[in-house]
Amino acid sequence: MLRSSNRALRGQRMSLPLSKLKTEPDTFQFRAFECDEDHVRSLSNALGVERFFDPMKVWRRGEDDFVVIDGHHRYAAYSACEVKEPVPVVVYECVEAEACLLALRENSKAKLPMTKTERTDAAWRLVCSDYGLSKKETAKATGVCPRTVANMRRTRRLLVERDEGLPNSWWQAMQLIKQADAVEWDDDRKEQVIEARANKLDDEIGKALGHMGHIQWEAVARVLERRISKEKLGYIVDELGGLREDTDLDDLPY
């Protein structure tokens, strides 16, 4: 367990040239893509007005080894504009696990919130790391429920035992377990698969679906009718607890 993970980290403000900074997105970037090109372009244009951005957060791993843990888009914009002057940073000296958790917290506070899939994959990456985080620490850092983290830990043990290798995403890990038929697909594991698929779908259409359901639920019903068979619609209504045993599917409003 990481005993010191809850202590307040104090960073030191300074300026460093870009040549001294590096990025390691496989460790410190928890979004699906390291950088959004449109966002980098907007920041690059802003440098024509602003001299510098807010300080990036940097982990000092060694005497002259500085890794960006928060501010990948700012770093990319500085690089694109070939900024020669030292740029403002806040430097943290801590163990790698604390730097990783700090990066995750900063990602969660960003204006573009992490998607459910990104949070789940972040939890899986922490489970697969050598940081020794407890189930509670991993759940708190990522916002993933402890039950899912516990299942991730079991899945990791199974994959290690079978020498399957550890994939980057939680969905890939579950698929490996299923293909290897290493465990019986009990109700708990089925629930994890349903939740992962629901998160992915919610990331893709959840916001639009929720908005339309609020202002015009009939439109949502019409799209469901076009895309899903009447039998499956019955299952959906039943799952939501709104279908009695004597309900005729032909009488449904869609």
C-alpha positions in Angstrom: 0.0 0.0 0.0 1.2 3.5 -0.7 1.3 4.9 2.8 2.2 8.5 1.7 -0.3 8.9 -1.1 -2.7 11.0 1.0 -0.1 13.6 2.1 -0.3 17.0 0.6 2.3 17.4 -2.2 4.1 20.7 -2.3 5.5 21.8 -5.6 8.2 24.4 -6.4 7.5 27.1 -8.9 10.3 27.7 -11.4 11.0 28.1 -15.1 12.6 25.4 -17.3 13.5 25.3 -21.0 11.5 22.8 -23.1 14.7 20.9 -23.8 14.8 19.8 -20.2 11.2 18.5 -20.2 9.9 15.2 -21.6 6.5 13.5 -21.8 5.7 9.9 -20.9 2.0 9.6 -21.9 1.8 5.9 -21.3 2.3 6.6 -17.6 1.0 10.1 -17.0 -1.8 10.7 -19.6 -5.1 9.0 -18.8 -7.1 10.2 -21.8 -7.7 8.1 -24.9 -5.5 10.4 -26.9 -2.4 12.2 -25.7 -3.3 15.5 -27.4 -6.3 16.9 -29.2 -4.9 18.6 -32.3 -7.7 21.3 -32.3 -6.9 22.2 -28.7 -3.2 22.4 -29.4 -3.9 24.6 -32.4 -6.0 26.9 -30.3 -3.3 27.2 -27.6 -0.7 27.8 -30.3 -2.8 30.7 -31.6 -3.2 32.0 -28.1 0.6 32.3 -27.7 0.4 35.2 -30.1 -1.4 37.1 -27.4 -0.2 35.4 -24.2 3.4 35.1 -23.4 3.0 32.0 -21.3 0.3 29.6 -20.1 -0.4 28.6 -16.5 2.4 26.5 -15.1 2.6 22.9 -16.2 3.0 20.3 -13.4 6.3 18.4 -13.7 7.7 15.4 -11.8 11.4 15.6 -10.9 12.5 12.0 -11.2 16.2 12.6 -10.9 18.8 15.3 -10.8 18.2 16.5 -14.3 15.1 14.4 -15.3 11.8 16.3 -15.5 8.6 14.7 -16.8 5.4 16.5 -17.6 2.6 15.0 -15.6 -0.1 17.7 -16.3 0.0 20.1 -19.3 0.5 17.9 -22.3 -1.4 20.2 -24.5 0.5 23.3 -23.3 3.8 21.4 -23.9 2.7 20.5 -27.4 1.7 24.2 -28.1 5.1 25.5 -26.8 6.9 22.9 -29.0 4.8 23.8 -32.1 5.6 27.5 -31.6 9.3 26.6 -31.0 9.4 28.6 -27.7 13.0 29.2 -26.7 12.5 30.9 -23.4 12.1 28.9 -20.2 8.5 28.2 -19.4 6.7 28.3 -16.1 6.3 24.9 -14.3 5.6 23.6 -10.8 8.0 20.8 -9.9 7.2 18.0 -7.6 9.7 15.7 -5.9 8.0 12.5 -4.9 7.7 8.8 -5.7 6.3 7.8 -9.1 3.1 6.5 -7.7 2.3 9.9 -6.1 3.2 11.6 -9.4 0.8 9.3 -11.2 -2.0 10.0 -8.8 -1.4 13.7 -9.1 -1.6 13.5 -12.9 -4.9 11.6 -12.6 -6.4 14.1 -10.2 -5.4 17.0 -12.6 -7.0 15.1 -15.5 -10.2 14.7 -13.5 -10.3 18.5 -12.7 -9.8 19.6 -16.3 -12.5 21.4 -18.2 -12.9 18.4 -20.5 -13.9 15.7 -17.9 -12.6 12.2 -18.3 -15.1 9.8 -19.9 -16.3 6.7 -18.0 -14.2 4.5 -20.2 -11.1 6.6 -19.6 -11.7 6.4 -15.8 -12.1 2.6 -16.0 -9.0 2.2 -18.1 -7.1 4.4 -15.6 -8.2 2.2 -12.8 -7.0 -0.9 -14.7 -3.6 0.8 -15.4 -3.2 1.5 -11.7 -4.1 -2.1 -10.8 -1.5 -3.4 -13.3 1.2 -1.0 -12.0 3.7 -1.8 -9.3 2.6 1.1 -7.1 1.0 -1.2 -4.5 -2.2 0.9 -4.2 -5.0 -0.5 -2.2 -8.5 -1.1 -3.6 -9.8 1.9 -1.8 -7.0 4.2 -3.0 -7.5 3.1 -6.6 -11.3 3.6 -6.4 -10.9 7.0 -4.9 -8.3 8.1 -7.4 -10.3 7.1 -10.5 -13.9 7.3 -9.4 -14.5 3.6 -10.3 -16.5 1.6 -7.7 -14.5 -0.7 -5.4 -16.3 -3.7 -6.7 -15.0 -3.1 -10.2 -11.5 -2.6 -8.8 -11.7 -5.9 -6.9 -12.7 -7.6 -10.1 -9.8 -6.0 -12.0 -7.4 -7.3 -9.3 -8.8 -10.9 -9.8 -8.5 -10.5 -13.5 -4.9 -9.3 -13.3 -4.0 -12.3 -11.2 -5.6 -14.7 -13.7 -3.8 -13.1 -16.6 -0.5 -13.2 -14.9 -1.0 -16.9 -13.9 -1.8 -17.8 -17.5 1.1 -15.6 -18.8 -1.4 -13.8 -21.1 0.2 -10.4 -20.8 -1.6 -7.3 -19.5 -3.4 -5.2 -22.1 -3.8 -1.4 -21.8 -7.6 -1.4 -21.5 -10.0 -3.0 -19.1 -12.2 -4.2 -22.0 -9.3 -6.0 -23.7 -8.5 -7.7 -20.4 -12.1 -9.0 -20.0 -12.0 -10.2 -23.6 -8.8 -12.1 -22.9 -10.3 -13.8 -19.9 -13.4 -14.8 -21.9 -11.4 -16.1 -24.9 -9.1 -18.2 -22.6 -12.2 -19.5 -20.8 -10.1 -19.2 -17.6 -13.1 -18.6 -15.3 -16.8 -19.3 -15.4 -18.8 -16.3 -16.5 -20.9 -15.9 -13.3 -23.4 -13.2 -12.7 -20.8 -10.8 -11.2 -18.5 -11.0 -14.3 -21.4 -10.7 -16.7 -22.4 -7.5 -14.8 -18.9 -6.1 -15.3 -19.1 -6.7 -19.0 -22.5 -5.0 -19.1 -21.2 -2.1 -17.1 -18.1 -1.7 -19.4 -20.3 -1.7 -22.5 -22.8 0.7 -20.9 -19.9 3.1 -20.1 -18.7 3.0 -23.7 -22.1 3.7 -25.1 -22.7 6.4 -22.6 -19.4 8.1 -23.6 -20.6 8.0 -27.3 -24.2 9.0 -27.1 -25.2 9.5 -23.4 -25.1 13.3 -23.4 -27.2 13.6 -26.6 -29.6 10.9 -25.5 -30.2 12.4 -22.1 -30.7 15.9 -23.5 -33.2 14.7 -26.1 -35.0 12.5 -23.5 -35.5 15.7 -21.4 -37.0 17.8 -24.1 -38.6 15.2 -26.4 -38.8 11.7 -25.1 -40.9 10.6 -28.1 -38.0 11.3 -30.4 -35.8 8.9 -28.3 -38.6 6.3 -28.5 -38.7 6.6 -32.2 -35.0 6.1 -32.6 -35.1 3.0 -30.4 -37.9 1.7 -32.6 -35.8 2.2 -35.7 -32.6 0.7 -34.3 -33.8 -2.1 -31.9 -36.2 -5.0 -32.5 -39.6 -5.1 -30.7 -38.4 -8.1 -28.8 -35.3 -6.4 -27.5 -37.4 -3.3 -26.7 -39.5 -5.5 -24.5 -36.4 -6.7 -22.7 -35.3 -3.1 -22.1 -38.6 -2.0 -20.7 -38.6 -5.2 -18.5 -35.1 -4.3 -17.2 -36.3 -0.8 -16.3 -39.2 -2.4 -14.3 -41.9 -0.9 -16.4 -43.3 -4.0 -18.2 -46.0 -6.2 -16.5 -46.2 -9.8 -17.4 -49.6 -9.2 -19.1 -48.4 -6.3 -21.2 -48.8 -6.7 -24.9 -45.7 -5.4 -26.8 -48.0 -4.2 -29.5 -49.6 -1.8 -27.0 -46.2 -0.1 -26.3 -46.1 3.6 -27.3 -43.2 2.9 -29.8 
